[in-house]
Amino acid sequence: MTKRAPTRTIGPITEPDRMFEMAAELFSVLSAPMRLRIIRSVCDAEKNVTELLSEIKTTQPNMSQHLNTLYKAGVLGKRREGVQIYYRVIDPRVTDLCHAVCAHVTDDQTAKLRAVELSV
């Protein structure tokens, strides 16, 4: 008689599992280049949609959709002043994360370009 491996059951979600799920959700929200542009634009000062549209070339409906996604994810906060809505980064760690990733990509691209230049 051969022994069978015990059947693995999926148990309750552990704290590390939940942490990884939440991190993946945040990275998913940050995966759109347009959202990174928005975060960069409001990282130092809050801005309204008109100000954002003057810096970031897109349509107003597209901008509003991305702002809403960032707001619902808890990345951006907003406040109303008259008819204008101003957006700001709520947690500076999100800005730090974006800066770190962009610096990594830039450094990696610079290293690749240098390697190509040296091989020529």
N, C-alpha and C positions, 0 to 999 in steps of 0.2 A: 504494500500500500504506500503510495507516495503522499507526501505532505504537501498541502496547498498553502500558498502564502495567504495570510489573513487578508480579508477584504478590508480595504481602507475606506472608512466613512469620512465624509467631510464634516468636521466638527464645527463648533461655533467660531465665528470670526474673532481672531485674537487682536490685541492692541496693535502689534506690528502689522498685521494684515490690513487693519483699518487705516493705519498711518500710510501704508503704501498706496491704498486706494485713493486716499485724499490727496497724496502727492501727485498721483497720476492724473487726477481730476484737475489740479492746478496746472500741471504741465500741458494738459489738453487745452485749457483756456489760454495759456500763454503761447500755444503753438502757431497762432496766426500772426504773420508779420504785421498786419494792420494793427493788431492789439498791442504789439510791442512798440510800434510807433506812437500810439496813443499814450501808453505808459511813459515813454521817454518824454513826450510833450508835457505831461502833467506832473512829472516827478518833482519839479521844483516849485511849481505854482499851479493853483487851480485855474481851469479854463472852461469857458462855455463852448458850445458846439460851433458857433461862428468862428471863434478864435482857433479852435482845432482844425476846422475846414480851411482856414487861411494858411495853416502850416502843413497839413496832410492832404494830399490830392486824392479825394474820393467824393462820392455823392453823399448828400445829407442822409438819405435812408440807410446807406451802408454804414456810415459813421454811427448813426443812432443804434443800429443793430449791434455793432461791436461794443459800444458804450454800455448797452443794456446787458450784454453777456458778461462784461467785466464787473458791472455793478452787482448782478445776481450772484456772481462767484465770490463776492466780497473783496475784490481787488480794488475797486474804486468806490468812493463815497460821493454823494452829490448833495447839493443844497440849492434851493430855489431863491432867486432874487428877482422879484417882479415876474416877467415872463421868461427870464433866462434861467437855465440850470447850469450850475458850475460843478465840474468833476475834479476830483483829487484822488491821489493814491492814499489809501487808508493805512497800509502797513509798509513802512519803509524797507522791510526785508524783501518784499516783492521787487522793489526797485534795485536793491542790492543783488538779488538773484539775476535779474535781467542784465545788469551791468557785468556781472561775473561771466555769464554765458556768452554775452557779446564779446567780451575781452578774450575769452577762450577761443572763440571762432576767429576773431581777428588775429590773435597770436598764431593760431594754427595755419591760417591762410598765409601770413607773413613768412612763417617757417617753410611752407611748401614753395612759395615763390622764390625764396632764397636758395632752396635746394635745386630748383629748376635752373636758376641763374648760374649756380656753381657748376652744374653738369653741362652747361653749354660751352 
